[in-house]
Amino acid sequence: MQNRKKLSGAAAKQIFLGEENEINILFALGKFGWLSQSQLASYCGNSVQTIRHILRRMMNDKLIWTETYNDSPGVKAFALTRKGASLLKKGHQGNSLEKVSTFYKSRGFLSNFEHQYHRHLANEFLIALQSEQIELGSHVVSNVKSEHEIQTLKNTANSIFQCVPDSLVLTTDMTLLIIEIENSARGISQHAGSLSHWLEVFAERYEQDGYYSDSLRSLFKELVNEDDEGSFDYPDFENVEQIFVCRNEAIFRNIWRKVERVTAAYPTCRDNISYFVLPKKQHWHNIFLGIEPRFHDELETRELMIRGSERHKYTADRRQQIVEELNATGASRSLLAKQHNISVSTLDRWRREFLRSI
């Protein structure tokens, strides 16, 4: 950090703002693990151009490292070096973090993480919430736990929720938002870890008590207060909501059907379940701009489900014809599925049905 004693006026103010931005960037990277340039700009409340200059200076000082995301149009992720992590730990802001990670040991730090876009989506969603790009009714965000932080608390989270959420958000009215990022189209049975265990416990407790509540003492330790007599005040959350961020409509329909099945015996809890459905094209910047939440039992949500079902509806004869085409030509499953506007998993299911009928 530069010495401001010899400076005054506008020059001293400019140096101070630059140092403040550097501290904010160090804290953001310590909290989220890694972030893109546009995410850092949103988090710090600065323009991309301003952040670009600061990042360049921090890289020259060897405080941060950068690498390009896989399958991206040149979008870079930034992470802390050992020097940057050490500087953050020495500062006051680093005390609120469970763990400060560094990825400097390997030039390919992102290569250790298979689902890079999943983490990118999770980080983008939390930053959009904090910057109020996303509105969730009257909720105002007070604290967030990123996917990076959740992984250091996964045993604690699992004991409370019977699963490990992708992100957690606490609002000023003490509502806990549990966020699941659904980035890939998996079969319904494969969503058991993020759906069945948690939703069944939630639904049962919500039906009995009208709300789901537990202690925040182990999840948000920064909110635990100690009085003059050495007693601790452990805050509780008043309610909980489940949010699914779905990469596209096909994934949304998959998740919606699973939620409908799991909560069939407890319909009142579905008021606390919502979805963010992304457009089909993959985006890397301002992903959630203009996207509104869809609630499980909302009429528009059910209409979206119906439209999707009708679009992929085929008669038994037509399904058999498509399967025979696959078997006879040896065509690519993905290309054939795309040609008939269905998913590969749907095509595989038709194939199994056809084999059982023989």
C-alpha angles and dihedrals in degrees: 000000000000124000110251097185092092092047131073142177119006094356093056091046091051092051091048093051091048092052091046090053091050091052091049091050092049091051093046092052091046090052100042101030093229137001138187123246094257091048091052090049091053093044094050094040094238136121119267089243092056092047091048091059092047093048091050090053092047091050090052087052089050093238095125140026131209139207135171120253118244115258092009129126091249096301111160130212121211126210138172124272120214089263092051093046090049091051091049092050090053092053127080094245093060091063092075093058122092092212135003110210130198126201097187096111093076130041087212098055092146091053088073089066116067097189101053097153090050090059090043090055093047092051093044092052094052093046091048088052093049093047090048092241084129119052120204103186111269094341117125117193116237105163135011135193113204126214087256091056094042090059089061089051098039096120091052093045092048092052091054102038103021087237139054111252121214093231140356129211128188119201130207090256088057096252114149115218115204110201127199120188110211105195102156135049104245129167116271092250091057093063092069095109096055098033122022102048097044099036095048092052091043094048094049094048093043091051092050101041105019092241142042115237137165139151123292093201095109099035102045104028090164088071095056110106130200119208128212091271094055096254119138127229110212113196121219128205118241098213143353135224130193118221124190118198105202122198093215143349095272091057090045092055090048092053094041092055091050092049090048091053096046095046097040092112093045108045095162093068091061090079086074096055122087140166138214108207115199125208117262095253115082113243130192103190131051089355097170098042108134095000114131126202118257117212120219100245096031115127094235090051092053090046089055089052092049093048090052093048093050093048092057097039114125131169119246091253092051092048090051091049092054092048091050089050089054093048095044100046100032087224122173110277092220094049093046091048091050091048091056095039095245135116124259089242089055091050090050091050091052089049092054091048090051092050092050091052093056 
